[in-house]
Amino acid sequence: MLGFMGSTSQPDLARLEKSPRDLERWQKAQRQLLAGGAAGALPVYRDLTQRFPGILNLWFELGTAAAGDLDFRAGQPGLRARAGVGFY
């Protein structure tokens, strides 16, 4: 599921790919999200988006996890800033 869509910051993506621990955390969060465990994935996405803010997929998945946890605004500011998309 680690397909990268949209624009990414190459330095952030390269840093993440060089960190087996963070890459595994991302993959685990994705599996949790797919299994309906948004609440468990949310803290991981919050941490990863702070440490790797240029990876748009992290922001998208943070928003998905937040919505699954009924925290609809959690992922919007960062995703909006990076994608140039307005949320209402």
C-alpha positions as MATLAB code, in Angstrom:
seq = 'MLGFMGSTSQPDLARLEKSPRDLERWQKAQRQLLAGGAAGALPVYRDLTQRFPGILNLWFELGTAAAGDLDFRAGQPGLRARAGVGFY';
ca = [
       0.000    0.000    0.000;
       2.994    2.291   -0.009;
       2.203    3.601   -3.479;
       3.105    7.265   -3.542;
       0.546    9.567   -5.128;
       0.688   13.246   -5.759;
       3.689   15.398   -5.080;
       6.217   14.464   -2.481;
       9.230   16.173   -1.100;
      12.080   14.010   -2.346;
      14.305   14.750    0.677;
      11.550   13.660    3.091;
      10.771   10.560    1.070;
      14.454    9.651    0.872;
      14.845   10.123    4.640;
      11.819    7.933    5.327;
      13.024    5.212    2.983;
      16.387    5.185    4.798;
      14.679    4.595    8.139;
      13.550    0.954    8.381;
      11.856    1.688   11.727;
       9.768    4.552   10.346;
       8.965    2.661    7.164;
       7.724   -0.279    9.253;
       5.674    2.086   11.452;
       4.040    3.529    8.330;
       3.265    0.080    6.939;
       1.824   -1.028   10.296;
      -0.345    2.117   10.461;
      -1.601    1.403    6.942;
      -2.518   -2.163    7.933;
      -4.311   -0.877   11.046;
      -6.197    1.674    8.971;
      -7.299   -0.964    6.447;
      -8.421   -3.233    9.282;
     -10.623   -0.493   10.754;
      -8.205    0.540   13.483;
      -8.088    4.259   12.747;
      -7.661    5.209   16.405;
      -4.520    3.095   16.695;
      -3.025    4.467   13.486;
      -3.737    8.125   14.228;
      -0.822    8.790   16.655;
       1.633    7.200   14.226;
       0.415    9.369   11.349;
       0.584   12.477   13.540;
       4.199   11.715   14.384;
       5.215   10.809   10.831;
       3.613   13.911    9.306;
       5.548   16.086   11.757;
       8.822   14.363   10.964;
       8.272   13.966    7.202;
       5.929   16.840    6.277;
       6.686   16.740    2.562;
       5.103   13.318    1.946;
       1.570   13.990    0.753;
       0.466   10.373    1.243;
       1.138   10.645    4.972;
      -1.176   13.661    5.178;
      -3.868   11.924    3.135;
      -3.680    8.824    5.328;
      -3.685   10.996    8.464;
      -6.924   12.562    7.226;
      -8.377    9.131    6.512;
      -7.424    7.872    9.981;
      -8.798   11.030   11.591;
     -12.098   10.661    9.739;
     -12.283    7.035   10.826;
     -11.837    8.223   14.391;
     -14.446   10.983   13.838;
     -11.774   13.698   14.204;
     -12.598   15.320   10.879;
     -10.279   18.308   11.116;
      -7.104   16.605   12.336;
      -5.451   16.119    8.962;
      -6.855   19.086    7.088;
      -4.374   21.895    7.835;
      -1.285   20.029    6.667;
      -2.949   18.421    3.684;
      -4.473   21.723    2.636;
      -1.124   23.494    2.836;
       0.674   20.839    0.824;
      -1.989   20.065   -1.763;
      -3.410   23.542   -2.222;
      -6.905   22.174   -1.591;
      -9.560   24.031    0.338;
     -11.602   22.165    2.932;
     -14.933   23.464    4.137;
];
